[in-house]
């Protein structure tokens, strides 16, 4: 994430994104009716029969950049939660081709949790087939009331999902969640229940693995079997396709999704394409990226699953995505704050998107946490490369503090990057100047080697589980110095710039 400052300054908002051990997930609520069975095509043909029918009749789981047009940048670490545990998938037999639609097989007994789970599994299978084949009618056939507001929303969701290169849409487990309230049961049916479905999808050509999220569905019984009735009975973590009026622009290396004006989406794509080349020139390679560009800050907060927009005024962009211990990130998203980004200068916009897409590449090619000052400082180092801006201009917000005797006395720590705890732009400037100083003294190639050593190549296997120890060893083996000596030199450098 990157912070934003005075609009007379060039740098953009920074965001930070460190490694997190958990996979992100999303929660929806479904109302399911009481039967499972084979899907039928839009013309009525059976899509899969024997085993699905048997299930129906028997049987019982932030990088953010502070907005700062004046100089320093910032990014927030990735928020994430683990994916759901798997349960047995329903078997199915091949049938005539065609788009799916839930069958009218008989309902399982109301008190059978396993039968309920299998009913939801079958509904999700039908929805996946409908999405893959582009059959809107079959997708809506999984909804209990085709005239309901929920059905209208689901139709719009289907249309938006079809704009995206979605593949591997699947379920990996269904759990029976707490029952809906008495008021909700009265509204949707006495047999209504709530299920949590662990789902995955992948954006083909951009994600390097499936992305997981949870969807909680509330279930009602209809004469035709289990059906979905609403998505408001539980917490929902929206996906990009939940953004109203969503549009898509793309290139082989960048997918831009959002409700911002079409010209703005195209501008983001052009900036990302240039950033891709810049990142590859320094890191040695650059991964494809996905940019999510909502039209409002409220939509941004919803996408980030935040209760409000508190602190986001400092953030121009945030890189976020699931990442597990010992694994590189594979499904990062760069979320753009439309208000803060619009206030940036052209150079500031370039810096911000390069910063965030640097996070995408580095997180996707390393597999261990690194200190946040290194993650954010390196992303800014790449972002500012090639611009004719002096450190005194870029880091003016920090140097004011140094002159006043309130500058840093140590390298920044995670709390320093939290926009809810104070002004973060000077922190990003401090991190950028730490990496800039490292490059001045040791050379750019050594900076990359240092990052790679800390982020993926343990200098000593006995210290691999201790990020601080790994960093300390990398200072000695890669840079030929100690962390203490580096910090002392960096602080002296800040004093020199502040004169």
Secondary structure, 3 states (H helix, E strand, C coil): CEECCCCCCCCCCECCCCCCCCCCCCCCCCCCCCCCCCEECCCCCECCCHHHHHHHHCCCCCEEEECCCCCCCCCCCCCCCCCCCCCCCCCCCCCCCCCCCECCCCCCCCCCHHHHHHHHHHHHHHHHHHHHHCCHHHHHCCECCCCCHHHHHHHHHHHHHCCCCEEEEEEEEEEECCCCCHHHHHHHCCCCEEEEEEEEEEECCCCCCCEEEEEEEEEEEECCEEEECCCCCCCCCCCHHHCCCCEEEECCCEEEEECCCHHHHHHHHHHHHHHHHHHHHHHCCCCCEEEEECCCHHHHHHHCCCCCCCCHHHEEEEEECCCCCCCCCCCCEEEECHHHHHCCCHHHHHHHHHHHHHHHHHHHHCCCCCCHHHHHHHHHHHHHCCCCCCHHHHCHHHHHHHHCCCCCCCCCCHHHHCCCCCCCHHHHHHHHHHHHHHHHHHCHHHHHHHHHHHHCCCCCHHHCCCHHHHHHHHHHHHCCCCHHHHHHHHHHHHHHHHC
